[in-house]
Amino acid sequence: MGDIIKAFPVRSASSEKPRFLKFYFDTGSPRTFIKQSAASGMKGLAKLPDAMVFHGLGNGKFKAGSMLSIEIRLLGIWVPHLCYVLSDEILDPDYDILLGHDFMQIYDIQIQPKQREVLIRKNSLKLALKVRKS
């Protein structure tokens, strides 16, 4: 069916100049991961008190020592998301961020593997960003 890799503008603060990063849409990953090289130089890189241990990526075991809150520009809207920061060699060289289904579920993003496309709806992005009062 093929991998889906798309580039989008990313920043970690509104004062930061956006840069285009490549995203790999991985419906099998519950979390989102960013390469250390892509995260370097961004504002707000937060060191975790203890490294988080993950399993997967070919039945391997790997650790993240930091997290980064980023904003991704989709259809003209900046949407926030948390990423675990990994050593570059853990992820494939063809992309910068492995986008997990946590992101896709929050923003109601649909994967179309046969077309190698993603379906993003502006209304879904706006609804996910709306603060609701009880």
N, C-alpha and C positions, 0 to 999 in steps of 0.2 A: 504494500500500500504506500509506503514511503514516509520518510520523516517530514515533519512540517517545521521549517525554520523561517522566521520572519524577523525583520529589523524594525525597531521602534526607537523614538527618542526617549532617553532616560535621564533623570537627575535625582539627586538626593535632597535638594533644597531648592526653593523657588529662586534663590539668588544664584544658583549654580547654572552654568551654561550646559544645556542638554547635549548628550552625545548619543549617537546611534549604537545600539547593541543588538546582537543577534540572539533571538529567543528560540529555544527548542521546546515545542509544546509536547509535554509528556503526560498523557492521561493516566499513566500507571504510577506516577510519583505523587505521594500525598503532600509533599513540600516543594518549595522553590529554592533553588541554589544558584549562587552567582560566583564566578571565578574571582580569585583574589586580584588578578591583574585588572579585571573590569571594575572592581570595587575600589581599588587604590586611587587615592586622590579625591574620592567623594567624601562629602561631609557626613558626619554622624556615624561613622563606623564604630560599632559597640562591641567591645570584647566581652565574651561570656565568662561568668565566674568559673565555670567548668566546661570543658569541651563537650558538645553534644555528639553522641555516637549514633550513627545511622547504619542501616543494613540495606542492601540492594545493589543497584548498578552492577549487575552480573553476579549476584550473590556475595558481593564484597562487603567489607566493613570500612567505614570512613568517618572522619570527625570534622566538625565545624567549630572553630574557636571564636568566631565573631558573627554578628548579625548586622544587617544594613537595611534601613528603611529607604525604599526608592519610590519614585513616581514614574509612571510610564504613560506616555501620551498616546491615547487611543481615540480616534475620531475627534481630535481636537480637545479632549478632556484629559487632564492629568489625574491618574488613579494611583493611589498609594498601595504598597505591598511590602511585606517583610521577607527578606531573603537570608538564608544561611550562607556564609562565605566559606568557600572551599579552596584548597590548593588547586591550581590550574590543571595539574596532571590527572585529577580525579574525573573531570568532565572532558568530553570530546573536544578536539580543537576547532570544530566547525561552528561552535556557538559560544556565547558568553554567559547565558542564563538558561538553566533548565527550569522551565515554568511548569509547576505542578498543578494538579487538579484543585488545590486549595484556591489558587487564583481564578481558575476557570469557573469554579462554582460560585465564588463571591460575585463575579461580574457577568455570570450567565453567558460564558463564551462557549460556543459550539464548535466542535472539531469535525471537519469534513475530509476524512483521510483519502478517499478516492480522488477528490479534486485537489488534495494537498493544500487546503484552504482552511481558514478559521472564520467563523461567523461572529461578528461583534455588532451588537445593537446599541445605539446611542442611548435609548431609553433605559436599557438595562444598566448601563454604566451610571446614569444619573440616579436611578433608583437605589443602586448599591451605595451611593455616596450620600444619600439623604439621611439626615438624622431624624428619627421618629420620637415623638413624645408619647408617653403612656397616658 
